[in-house]
Amino acid sequence: MGLSSDEGSNVSSEGRGRLEAFCPYSIHVNDFAHMYNLIFKEGLRQFPKELVEIPTSISTHFNRSPQRRAKLAEIRWITASFRDLESC
């Protein structure tokens, strides 16, 4: 059995972690994606809350209404069309 973790206390507590003690022949592998996620979450706390919430607010605004979602799709289509014309 293999274990993947972020080195949390349930895996890496004093001596052998609880999971490793329960499964002594298991292979322990660090879950780097989870560790990076924790690092980025902590890093985002250094930014003003309002700045971090802007993308979420925009996404929520368009996802709550079918009309808004359709308008956003129209804007994206028009923008993509203009970009294609500029590259010619």
C-alpha positions in Angstrom: 0.0 0.0 0.0 1.2 3.5 -0.8 0.4 6.7 1.2 0.5 10.2 -0.2 0.4 13.1 2.3 1.4 16.7 3.0 3.4 15.6 6.1 0.4 16.3 8.3 0.5 15.2 12.0 -1.6 12.1 11.3 1.3 10.8 9.1 4.4 12.3 10.5 3.7 12.7 14.2 6.3 11.7 16.9 8.4 8.8 15.7 6.1 7.0 13.3 2.8 8.6 12.4 -0.5 7.0 13.1 -1.1 5.8 9.5 2.5 4.4 9.3 2.1 2.7 12.6 -1.2 1.1 11.4 0.3 0.0 8.1 4.0 -0.6 8.9 4.9 -2.0 5.4 3.4 0.9 3.5 5.4 3.2 1.3 5.1 6.9 2.2 5.2 9.5 -0.7 4.9 13.2 -0.2 2.0 14.9 -2.0 3.7 17.9 -3.5 0.5 19.3 -5.1 -1.2 19.5 -1.7 1.9 21.0 -0.1 2.1 23.7 -2.9 -1.6 24.4 -2.4 -1.0 25.0 1.3 1.9 27.3 0.4 -0.1 29.3 -2.1 -3.0 29.6 0.3 -0.7 31.0 3.0 0.9 33.4 0.4 -2.5 34.7 -0.7 -3.2 35.8 2.9 -0.4 38.4 2.5 -2.5 40.2 -0.2 -5.4 42.5 0.6 -8.6 40.5 0.9 -10.4 42.7 -1.6 -7.8 42.1 -4.3 -8.0 38.3 -3.9 -11.8 38.4 -4.0 -12.0 40.3 -7.4 -11.7 37.2 -9.6 -14.2 35.3 -7.4 -16.7 38.2 -7.5 -16.5 38.4 -11.3 -16.9 34.7 -11.7 -19.9 34.6 -9.4 -21.5 37.6 -11.1 -21.6 35.8 -14.5 -22.3 32.3 -13.2 -25.4 33.2 -11.3 -27.5 34.2 -14.3 -28.0 32.6 -17.7 -28.4 36.0 -19.3 -25.1 37.2 -17.9 -23.4 34.0 -18.9 -24.8 34.4 -22.5 -23.6 38.0 -22.6 -20.1 36.9 -21.4 -20.0 34.2 -24.1 -21.0 36.9 -26.7 -18.2 39.2 -25.5 -15.7 36.4 -25.7 -16.8 35.5 -29.2 -16.6 39.1 -30.4 -13.2 39.6 -28.7 -11.8 36.4 -30.3 -13.1 37.5 -33.7 -11.3 40.8 -33.4 -8.1 39.1 -32.3 -8.3 36.8 -35.4 -8.7 39.9 -37.6 -5.7 41.7 -36.0 -3.4 38.7 -36.7 -4.1 38.8 -40.5 
